[in-house]
């Protein structure tokens, strides 16, 4: 009856979360034989599941990919001249990590801050191993993140505040790449050809918003960048870009009024 259905609905996410915990522990205890657990774990992050299940899923995957580290997961995106068993595993893990990043970028657009903010945390957390591999990759890595923040209908004060307090006011290097990639994001159009590299290609999956909304989000992000007093050149770049966004918005507003008056 109704009570049985209600009970099953309550029990379903609890059972799934228990299964997620089990799958993670199996990988941590026997990496060699249990890497295939990544496949069902990625499915638990599907948006058809309850938020609590998705949250458990992304936390579990973050734990596993952090555990695998650079020895197993190739953040350098190296192109292998010869493919042996070891390289095949690394390529497979790379593909799963790519899928995970796509899920996290998608969650930045979720209406629930309880999923948006953890996704943002994990995305920024993985910038560390990427930077350790090769700092030049950071621009490619941050491009899709900033595009999905700038072109985001669900951008809100919680996300902006978290971005500011945890990242942009703490680390000058993150602020630097956030600024560069916000600029790329605001200038992006449907015809933009993003770098075809592993990370940058994720940008193609974001639906771009109208320029006015994108400018508004971009300005909120730029305002959040806190620059240390020793970085005068960077401080000037932040100020200049902030002003250029305002000018762009004014131009858009003027064009809109001109079209409306023309009618």
C-alpha positions as CSV (number, residue, x, y, z in Angstrom):
1,X,0.0,0.0,0.0
2,X,0.9,3.7,0.4
3,X,3.0,3.0,3.5
4,X,5.0,0.4,1.8
5,X,5.7,2.7,-1.2
6,X,6.7,5.5,1.2
7,X,9.0,3.2,3.1
8,X,10.6,2.0,-0.1
9,X,11.1,5.6,-1.2
10,X,12.8,6.5,2.1
11,X,14.9,3.3,2.1
12,X,16.1,3.6,-1.6
13,X,18.7,6.4,-1.2
14,X,19.9,4.9,2.1
15,X,20.7,1.6,0.4
16,X,22.3,3.3,-2.5
17,X,24.6,5.4,-0.2
18,X,25.6,2.2,1.6
19,X,26.4,0.6,-1.7
20,X,28.5,3.6,-2.7
21,X,30.5,3.3,0.5
22,X,31.1,-0.4,-0.2
23,X,32.3,0.2,-3.7
24,X,34.7,2.9,-2.6
25,X,36.2,0.7,0.2
26,X,36.7,-2.1,-2.3
27,X,38.8,0.1,-4.6
28,X,40.8,1.5,-1.7
29,X,41.5,-2.0,-0.5
30,X,42.2,-3.7,-3.8
31,X,42.9,-1.2,-6.5
32,X,44.2,-3.7,-9.0
33,X,41.0,-5.7,-9.1
34,X,38.3,-3.2,-8.3
35,X,38.9,-0.2,-10.6
36,X,35.7,-1.2,-12.5
37,X,33.8,0.0,-9.5
38,X,34.2,3.5,-11.1
39,X,31.5,2.6,-13.7
40,X,28.6,2.1,-11.2
41,X,29.9,5.0,-9.1
42,X,29.6,7.3,-12.1
43,X,26.0,6.1,-12.7
44,X,25.1,7.0,-9.1
45,X,25.9,10.6,-9.9
46,X,23.2,10.7,-12.6
47,X,20.7,13.5,-12.0
48,X,17.8,10.9,-11.9
49,X,19.0,10.0,-8.4
50,X,18.2,11.8,-5.1
51,X,20.5,14.7,-4.2
52,X,21.9,12.8,-1.2
53,X,22.9,9.9,-3.5
54,X,24.5,12.3,-6.1
55,X,26.4,14.0,-3.2
56,X,27.7,10.7,-1.9
57,X,28.7,9.7,-5.5
58,X,30.8,12.7,-6.3
59,X,32.5,12.6,-2.9
60,X,33.3,8.9,-3.4
61,X,34.7,9.5,-6.9
62,X,36.8,12.4,-5.6
63,X,38.2,10.2,-2.9
64,X,39.1,7.5,-5.4
65,X,40.7,9.8,-8.0
66,X,42.7,11.5,-5.2
67,X,43.8,8.1,-3.9
68,X,44.9,7.0,-7.4
69,X,47.0,10.2,-7.7
70,X,49.5,10.9,-10.4
71,X,51.0,7.4,-10.4
72,X,47.8,5.9,-11.8
73,X,45.9,8.9,-13.2
74,X,47.8,10.7,-15.9
75,X,47.0,14.4,-15.4
76,X,49.6,15.4,-18.0
77,X,47.4,13.9,-20.8
78,X,50.4,12.3,-22.3
79,X,50.2,10.8,-25.7
80,X,51.7,7.3,-25.6
81,X,53.9,6.1,-28.4
82,X,53.2,2.5,-27.5
83,X,50.2,1.1,-25.7
84,X,50.9,-1.7,-23.2
85,X,48.6,-3.0,-20.4
86,X,49.8,-0.2,-18.0
87,X,49.0,2.5,-20.6
88,X,45.6,1.0,-21.4
89,X,44.7,1.3,-17.7
90,X,45.9,5.0,-17.6
91,X,43.9,5.8,-20.7
92,X,40.8,4.1,-19.3
93,X,41.2,6.0,-16.0
94,X,41.6,9.3,-18.0
95,X,38.3,8.6,-19.7
96,X,36.5,8.0,-16.4
97,X,38.1,11.2,-14.9
98,X,36.9,13.1,-17.9
99,X,33.4,11.8,-17.3
100,X,33.6,12.8,-13.7
101,X,34.6,16.4,-14.6
102,X,31.6,16.6,-16.9
103,X,29.3,15.6,-14.1
104,X,30.9,18.2,-11.8
105,X,30.6,20.9,-14.4
106,X,26.9,20.0,-14.9
107,X,26.3,20.2,-11.1
108,X,27.4,23.8,-11.2
109,X,24.1,24.5,-12.9
110,X,22.1,22.6,-10.3
111,X,19.4,24.5,-8.3
112,X,20.7,23.0,-5.1
113,X,23.7,24.8,-3.5
114,X,24.3,21.6,-1.6
115,X,25.4,20.1,-4.9
116,X,26.8,23.2,-6.6
117,X,29.3,24.1,-3.9
118,X,30.7,20.5,-3.3
119,X,31.1,20.2,-7.1
120,X,33.0,23.6,-7.2
121,X,35.2,22.4,-4.3
122,X,36.2,19.2,-6.0
123,X,36.9,20.9,-9.4
124,X,39.2,23.4,-7.7
125,X,40.8,20.7,-5.6
126,X,41.9,18.8,-8.7
127,X,43.6,21.9,-10.0
128,X,46.5,21.0,-7.6
129,X,47.6,17.7,-9.2
130,X,47.1,19.3,-12.7
131,X,49.3,22.2,-11.7
132,X,51.9,19.8,-10.2
133,X,52.0,18.0,-13.5
134,X,52.4,21.1,-15.7
135,X,51.3,24.6,-14.7
136,X,50.6,25.5,-18.4
137,X,47.7,23.0,-18.3
138,X,45.9,25.2,-15.7
139,X,44.5,27.6,-18.3
140,X,43.0,24.6,-20.2
141,X,41.7,23.1,-16.9
142,X,40.0,26.3,-15.6
143,X,38.5,27.4,-19.0
144,X,35.5,25.1,-18.8
145,X,35.0,25.8,-15.0
146,X,34.8,29.5,-15.6
147,X,32.6,29.1,-18.7
148,X,30.2,27.1,-16.6
149,X,30.1,29.7,-13.9
150,X,29.8,32.7,-16.2
151,X,27.1,31.1,-18.4
152,X,25.1,29.9,-15.4
153,X,21.4,30.6,-14.8
154,X,21.8,29.2,-11.2
155,X,24.6,31.6,-10.2
156,X,23.8,32.9,-6.7
157,X,25.4,34.6,-3.7
158,X,26.2,31.3,-2.0
159,X,28.3,30.2,-4.9
160,X,30.0,33.6,-5.4
161,X,30.7,33.9,-1.7
162,X,32.2,30.4,-1.5
163,X,34.3,31.0,-4.6
164,X,35.6,34.3,-3.0
165,X,36.2,33.1,0.5
166,X,37.7,29.7,-0.2
167,X,39.6,30.3,-3.4
168,X,39.8,33.7,-5.0
169,X,40.8,35.6,-1.8
170,X,43.3,32.9,-0.7
171,X,45.4,32.1,-3.7
172,X,46.8,34.5,-6.2
173,X,47.5,31.8,-8.8
174,X,43.9,30.7,-8.8
175,X,42.7,34.3,-9.0
176,X,45.0,34.8,-12.0
177,X,43.6,31.8,-13.9
178,X,40.1,32.7,-12.9
179,X,40.5,36.1,-14.4
180,X,42.0,34.9,-17.7
181,X,39.4,32.2,-18.1
182,X,36.5,34.5,-17.1
183,X,37.6,36.7,-20.0
184,X,37.6,33.7,-22.3
185,X,34.1,32.8,-21.0
186,X,32.6,36.3,-21.5
187,X,34.0,36.5,-25.1
188,X,32.8,33.0,-26.0
189,X,30.1,32.5,-28.7
190,X,28.5,29.4,-30.2
191,X,31.1,29.7,-32.9
192,X,34.1,29.7,-30.6
193,X,36.6,26.9,-31.3
194,X,38.0,26.0,-27.9
195,X,41.3,24.3,-27.5
196,X,40.9,20.7,-28.5
197,X,42.9,19.5,-25.5
198,X,41.4,17.1,-23.0
199,X,40.4,19.8,-20.5
200,X,39.4,22.7,-22.7
201,X,37.2,20.5,-24.9
202,X,34.8,20.2,-21.9
203,X,33.8,23.9,-22.6
204,X,31.8,22.7,-25.6
205,X,29.2,21.1,-23.3
206,X,28.1,24.4,-21.8
207,X,25.0,26.2,-23.2
208,X,26.0,29.8,-23.5
209,X,23.8,32.5,-22.1
210,X,22.9,35.9,-23.4
211,X,25.8,38.4,-23.2
212,X,24.1,40.6,-20.5
213,X,23.6,37.7,-18.1
214,X,27.1,36.4,-18.7
215,X,28.5,39.9,-18.1
216,X,26.6,40.1,-14.8
217,X,28.0,36.8,-13.6
218,X,31.5,37.6,-14.8
219,X,31.4,40.9,-13.0
220,X,30.4,39.2,-9.7
221,X,33.3,36.8,-10.1
222,X,35.8,39.6,-10.9
223,X,34.6,41.6,-7.9
224,X,35.4,38.5,-5.8
225,X,39.1,38.5,-6.8
226,X,41.2,39.8,-3.9
227,X,44.7,40.7,-5.0
228,X,47.7,40.9,-2.6
229,X,49.3,44.3,-2.3
230,X,52.5,42.9,-3.9
231,X,50.7,42.2,-7.2
232,X,50.2,45.7,-8.6
233,X,50.2,44.6,-12.2
234,X,47.6,41.9,-11.6
235,X,45.5,44.3,-9.5
236,X,45.5,46.7,-12.5
237,X,44.4,43.9,-14.8
238,X,41.5,43.0,-12.4
239,X,40.3,46.6,-12.3
240,X,40.6,47.1,-16.1
241,X,38.7,43.9,-16.8
242,X,36.0,44.9,-14.3
243,X,35.6,48.2,-16.0
244,X,35.5,46.6,-19.5
245,X,32.6,44.3,-18.3
246,X,30.6,47.4,-17.2
247,X,31.2,49.1,-20.5
248,X,30.1,46.0,-22.4
249,X,26.9,45.8,-20.3
250,X,26.2,49.5,-21.0
251,X,26.6,48.9,-24.8
252,X,24.2,45.9,-24.6
253,X,21.6,48.0,-22.7
254,X,21.9,50.8,-25.3
255,X,21.5,48.4,-28.2
256,X,18.4,46.9,-26.5
257,X,16.8,50.3,-26.0
258,X,17.6,51.3,-29.6
259,X,15.9,48.2,-30.9
260,X,12.9,48.7,-28.7
261,X,12.6,52.4,-29.7
262,X,13.0,51.4,-33.3
263,X,9.9,49.2,-33.1
